[in-house]
Amino acid sequence: MSLLIGGLIATVLGLVSLIFWWADFMTILRGSFPISLFLGGALAVYVGIDEIQDKIREERLKQDEKLEKAQKEIEAVKAQAEKYKEELNKLKETTK
């Protein structure tokens, strides 16, 4: 209950202060507007750069996975070719 009463008192005092010091409030607001825009823009640029770096990392990981898969396939094909060579050599020896 005391929190509610304290909140009401702070709201009324804030409203009264805003009415009496409206010009000062507007001065502060005008001064903080460019700073807010600058900081918000800088944050947006930082987040954008971070997002681009994440995409590049993801693409690099996908390429690494594709490369690894291709290397495994090459190894499998080499093993299969070696097996066929051995079979061919055995057939040549048996036909002699």
N, C-alpha and C positions, 0 to 999 in steps of 0.2 A: 504494500500500500504506500509506503514511504517513497518507493521508487517512482510510482505514478505521480505522486504529489511533487516530487523533485523535478520530474520531467515536465509537468505542466508549468511549474514556476520558471524553468529554464526556457520553455517555449515562449511564454509571455514576455519575459525579459529580452529574449532574442528578437521578438517581433517589435517591441517598443524601441530597442536599440537600433534596429534596422530602419524604422521610421525616422528617428531623430538623426541618424548618421547615414542617410541614403547616399549623399554625395561622396562621402568617404568610402562607402561600400562599393560604389561604382568605380571609383579610382582604383581600388584594390582589384576589382574584377577586370577592369581594362588592363591593368598591369600583369595580371596572372594569365590572361588569355593567350598572348604570344608565347609565353613560357610553356604553357600547357600544350599548345600546338607543336612547338619545337620538340618537347620531350615525347609527345605521342608519336610524332613523325619519326624520331630517332628510334623509338621502340619498334615501330612498324618496319623500318628498314632492317633492324637487327633480326627480327623474326623472319622477314623475307629471306635474308641471307642464310639464316639457319635452315630454313625450309629447302632452299636450293641445295645446300650442302647435304642435307638428308637425302634428297632425290639422287644426287650424284653418288652418294655412298650406296644407296639401294641399287642403282644401275651397275655400279662396280661389283657389288656382291652377286648380282644376277649374271654378269659376264664371267665372273670367276667360277660360278656354279656351272655355267655352260661349258667353259673351258675344261673344268674338271671332268664333266660328263663326257666331253669329246675325247679327252685323254684316256678315259676308261674304255670307251668304245674302240679307240685305236689299239689299245693294248689287247682287247678281246679279239680284234680282227688280226692282229699280229700273231696271237696265240693260235687262232684258227688257221692262219696261213702256214705257220710252222707245223701244225698237225697235218695239214694237207701235203706239205713237202715230205714229211716223214712217210706218209702213206704212199706217196708217189715213188719215193726211193725204195720202199719195200716192194712195191709192184714191179719196179724195174729189176730189182734183184731176183725176184721170183720168176720173171719172164726170161732171164738169161740162162 
